[in-house]
Amino acid sequence: MRAISLFIPGVLASAAVFAQTPSSQPEFEVAAIKPAATQATTQIRAGVQVDGAQIHCSNLSLKDYIRIAYKVKDHQIAGPDWLASERYDIAAKLPAGAAREQVPEMLKTLLEERFQMKVHRETKEFPVYGLVVAKGGLKMKESPADPQTDGADRTKAPVTVTASGGPGGTTVDLGRGSSFSMGDNKFEARKLTMISLADTLGRFVDRPVVDMTELKGNYDFTLDFSPEDYRAMRIRSAIAAGVSLPPEALRALDASSGDSLFAALQGLGLKLEFRKAPLEVLVFDHVLKTPTEN
């Protein structure tokens, strides 16, 4: 199976690289968009780097950029399938005096100009999983405090978020000591928030996952899966990333019960509950596949 940046969308939101932005329409001082170079299918990397006024995004899909710009999740984007498969590099510079918190709004302006993007929002009711604390209570402790990373000013420190994937699995480094990996039939997390966990689980299962735990801390934990469930989770995450899979791979989903995922969460004192929730959806009226010239 082709393993690509399956987790980058959730990564950007969970890492709080960019906070809420003002309602104005700021723009990058300069910005360049180009198609991402083709990478070998055995090992693929993607990421975001923010250092001072310089921003570099590599090998992200247009759907990834839309998530950042419009502050939505994967299941909230109703557009053509190629949004997840077409990948681009963006290099941009913040204007003098601009804050990092303005980057999503600047990216939104850039996408709307270069891809001639026109969207509107609708609210629809979705079947979801609610991530909640189980009746027996939480069975994991918060990650130990790290003075070197926890005390730094997030709005000023450089940020590097990277994801790399291959046949053996996928690893995501969120920076500031936070990371997670998916490989060898397990999911291993360090200093991960419940919002990040919910966002990531939503790419493994058959419906969106909404964090309802009200837990605000960071946690270290491991989730172990059966080989059948692990394979099915990898397949679902590949589909979410826009990878075309052969029919035999899709049939492997039928062999998975998902029981090991639910059991692994139960071991941490967490639970996925069947719920329905009204979610806002970003509907695309028009978007170009090839951006206009820089």
C-alpha positions in Angstrom: 0.0 0.0 0.0 1.2 3.5 -0.8 1.8 5.3 2.5 1.7 9.0 2.3 1.1 12.0 4.7 -2.1 10.4 6.0 -2.1 12.4 9.3 -1.0 15.9 8.2 -4.5 17.5 8.4 -5.1 16.5 12.0 -1.5 17.3 12.8 -1.8 21.0 11.9 -4.9 21.5 13.9 -3.8 19.5 17.0 -0.4 21.1 17.1 -2.0 24.6 17.3 0.5 25.9 14.8 -2.0 28.6 13.9 -4.6 30.0 16.3 -7.9 31.8 15.6 -7.6 34.6 13.2 -9.1 38.1 12.9 -12.0 38.6 10.5 -10.0 40.9 8.2 -8.5 39.7 4.9 -4.7 39.9 5.3 -2.5 38.7 2.5 1.0 37.2 2.2 3.7 39.7 1.1 4.8 37.1 -1.5 3.6 33.6 -2.1 4.5 30.9 -4.7 2.5 27.7 -5.4 3.8 24.8 -7.5 2.9 21.2 -8.0 4.8 18.9 -5.5 7.5 16.8 -6.9 6.7 13.1 -7.4 8.1 11.0 -4.5 9.0 7.4 -4.4 6.0 5.3 -3.1 8.2 3.5 -0.6 8.9 6.5 1.5 7.1 9.8 1.3 7.5 12.9 3.4 5.3 16.0 3.9 5.3 18.9 6.4 5.0 22.5 7.4 7.8 24.8 8.6 7.3 28.2 10.1 10.4 30.2 11.0 10.0 34.0 11.6 8.2 35.5 8.6 9.0 32.5 6.3 6.5 29.7 5.7 7.2 26.5 3.8 4.6 23.8 3.1 5.7 20.7 1.2 3.7 17.9 -0.4 0.4 18.8 1.0 -2.9 18.1 -0.9 -5.2 21.0 -1.7 -7.6 19.4 0.8 -4.9 19.8 3.5 -4.5 23.5 2.7 -8.3 23.9 2.8 -8.5 22.5 6.3 -5.9 24.9 7.5 -7.4 28.0 5.7 -11.0 27.3 6.6 -10.4 25.6 10.0 -12.4 22.5 9.1 -12.0 18.7 9.3 -11.7 16.2 6.5 -15.4 15.2 6.8 -16.5 18.8 6.5 -15.1 19.2 3.0 -17.6 18.4 0.2 -15.7 18.7 -3.1 -14.2 16.7 -6.0 -12.1 13.6 -5.1 -8.9 15.2 -6.6 -8.7 17.7 -3.7 -7.1 14.9 -1.7 -4.8 13.6 -4.4 -3.3 16.7 -6.0 -0.4 17.9 -4.0 1.3 21.3 -3.9 4.3 23.1 -2.3 3.7 26.6 -1.0 6.4 29.1 0.0 5.2 32.4 1.5 6.4 35.4 3.5 4.4 37.3 6.1 4.2 41.0 5.7 6.0 43.2 8.3 4.1 43.3 11.5 1.8 40.3 10.7 1.2 37.7 13.3 1.4 33.9 12.9 -2.3 33.8 13.9 -3.2 35.5 10.6 -1.7 32.7 8.4 -5.0 30.8 7.9 -6.8 33.9 6.7 -3.8 34.7 4.4 -3.9 31.2 3.1 -7.6 31.4 2.5 -7.1 34.6 0.4 -4.3 32.9 -1.5 -6.4 29.8 -2.3 -9.4 31.8 -3.4 -7.2 33.9 -5.8 -5.0 31.3 -7.3 -7.5 28.4 -7.5 -10.5 30.7 -8.0 -12.1 28.9 -5.2 -15.8 29.6 -4.5 -17.5 27.9 -1.5 -20.5 28.1 0.7 -21.3 26.5 4.1 -24.2 24.2 4.9 -25.1 22.3 8.1 -25.9 18.6 7.9 -26.5 15.9 10.5 -23.8 13.2 10.5 -23.5 9.8 12.3 -20.3 10.2 14.4 -18.4 8.5 17.1 -18.1 10.5 20.3 -14.8 10.0 22.1 -15.8 10.0 25.8 -14.3 8.9 29.1 -15.6 5.4 29.9 -17.7 4.7 33.0 -14.7 3.3 34.9 -12.8 6.6 34.6 -9.6 7.6 32.9 -6.8 5.0 33.2 -3.9 7.1 31.8 -2.0 10.0 33.3 -0.9 13.2 31.7 2.5 13.4 30.2 5.3 14.7 32.5 6.0 18.4 32.2 9.0 19.4 30.0 10.3 22.9 31.0 12.3 23.2 27.8 9.2 22.9 25.6 6.2 23.7 27.8 7.4 27.1 28.9 8.3 28.5 25.4 6.2 31.1 23.7 4.3 29.2 21.0 3.6 32.3 19.0 7.3 33.2 18.5 9.2 29.9 18.5 9.9 28.2 15.1 7.5 25.4 14.2 8.3 22.3 12.2 5.6 19.6 11.7 6.6 16.6 9.6 5.1 13.3 8.5 6.9 10.4 6.8 5.4 7.2 5.7 6.4 3.9 4.1 5.4 0.2 4.0 6.4 -0.1 7.7 4.1 2.6 8.9 3.8 6.4 9.4 5.4 8.7 11.9 4.3 12.3 12.7 6.5 14.8 14.6 4.3 17.6 15.9 7.3 19.5 17.4 7.7 20.5 21.1 8.1 16.8 22.1 4.7 15.7 20.7 4.6 12.9 18.2 2.8 9.7 17.2 3.4 6.7 15.0 1.4 4.0 13.3 3.2 0.7 12.6 3.6 -2.9 13.7 -0.1 -3.2 14.6 0.0 -0.4 17.1 -0.5 3.4 17.5 2.1 5.0 19.9 1.6 8.5 21.1 3.7 11.0 23.1 2.3 14.2 24.5 -0.9 13.9 22.4 -4.1 15.8 23.1 -7.6 14.2 23.0 -8.5 16.5 20.1 -5.5 15.2 18.1 -6.5 11.6 19.0 -10.1 12.2 17.8 -9.0 13.8 14.6 -6.6 10.9 13.9 -9.1 8.2 14.8 -11.5 9.7 12.3 -9.2 8.7 9.5 -9.2 5.1 10.7 -12.9 4.4 11.2 -16.1 4.6 9.2 -17.3 7.9 10.5 -16.1 11.2 12.0 -14.8 11.2 15.6 -15.7 14.1 17.8 -13.8 14.8 21.1 -16.3 14.9 23.9 -13.9 14.0 26.8 -13.3 17.6 27.9 -9.8 16.5 28.7 -7.3 19.4 28.2 -3.9 17.6 28.9 -1.3 15.8 26.9 -0.9 12.0 27.2 1.5 9.2 26.4 -0.1 5.9 25.5 -0.1 2.9 23.1 -3.0 1.3 21.3 -2.6 -2.3 20.2 -4.6 -3.7 17.3 -5.3 -7.1 15.7 -3.5 -7.5 12.3 -6.9 -7.5 10.6 -8.0 -4.2 12.2 -4.6 -2.6 11.7 -4.7 -3.4 8.0 -8.3 -2.0 7.7 -7.3 1.2 9.5 -4.4 1.7 7.2 -6.6 1.2 4.2 -9.2 3.7 5.5 -6.5 6.3 6.1 -5.1 5.8 2.6 -8.6 6.3 1.1 -8.9 9.5 3.1 -5.6 10.7 1.7 -6.8 10.2 -1.9 -4.9 7.0 -2.6 -6.6 4.7 -5.3 -6.6 1.1 -4.0 -7.3 -2.2 -5.9 -10.6 -4.0 -5.2 -8.8 -6.7 -3.2 -7.5 -4.1 -0.7 -11.0 -2.7 -0.2 -12.3 -6.2 0.4 -10.0 -6.5 3.3 -12.2 -4.0 5.2 -14.8 -6.8 5.5 -12.4 -8.9 7.5 -12.1 -6.3 10.2 -14.5 -6.1 13.2 -12.8 -3.0 14.8 -13.1 -4.8 18.1 -9.4 -4.4 19.0 -9.6 -0.6 18.5 -12.5 -0.3 20.9 -10.8 -2.7 23.4 -7.6 -0.7 23.2 -9.4 2.5 24.0 -11.3 0.9 26.8 -7.9 -0.1 28.3 -7.1 3.7 28.5 -10.5 4.5 30.1 -11.9 5.9 26.8 -14.8 4.8 24.6 -16.3 5.5 21.2 -20.0 6.0 21.4 -22.5 6.1 18.5 -23.9 9.6 18.2 -25.5 12.0 15.7 -24.3 15.5 15.5 -25.0 18.6 13.3 -21.7 19.5 11.5 -20.9 22.4 9.2 -19.9 21.4 5.7 -17.8 23.4 3.2 -19.4 22.9 -0.2 -17.4 23.8 -3.4 -19.1 25.7 -6.1 -16.0 26.2 -8.2 -12.3 25.3 -7.9 -9.4 25.1 -10.4 -7.1 22.0 -10.5 -4.2 24.1 -11.8 -3.6 27.4 -9.9 -3.1 30.6 -11.8 0.5 31.8 -12.2 2.4 33.2 -9.3 
